[in-house]
Amino acid sequence: MAAKLRNCISCGKIFSSLYGEKMCPSCKEAQDRLENSVIDYVRDHPKTRIPEIVKETGANDLIIRRLMEAGRLVGANLNFPCKKCGKPITRGQFCDACAKEIEAEVQNVSDKAAAARAAAERGRGMHSKDTGKRGDGK
């Protein structure tokens, strides 16, 4: 695999990316330290709220939310809105009810697509049979 030159999404510096990294090593290291400070702070202060975490760690709410969605802030009494209905959740992007609804919708679309493919295959099968007639109308 060949390395590619990229600009760091954080600082703009050009770096060599072998595995598709979007941040240069120094920015990634700084982000990892920041994330670890958030995790440590929340572990030591489980009843804290997001504005306090921002104030005490310097992390922005997007980093905190990403950590929450990934389930890395275990034991924290934090929540954020489901992306579909707005109900408070503590990890992921959707509440359980919306996740099940989305899964059912995806399954329904998948079933319809499979039925359409099967119908198309049946339709092609009927037209591909040799009926003994020439295609030129004679």
Secondary structure, 3 states (H helix, E strand, C coil): CCCEEEECCCCCCEEEECCCCCCCHHHHHHHHHHHHHHHHHHHHCCCCCHHHHHHHHCCCHHHHHHHHHCCCCCCCCCCEECCCCCCEECCCCCCHHHHHHHHHHHHHHHHHHHHHHHHHHHHHHHHCCCCCCCCCCC
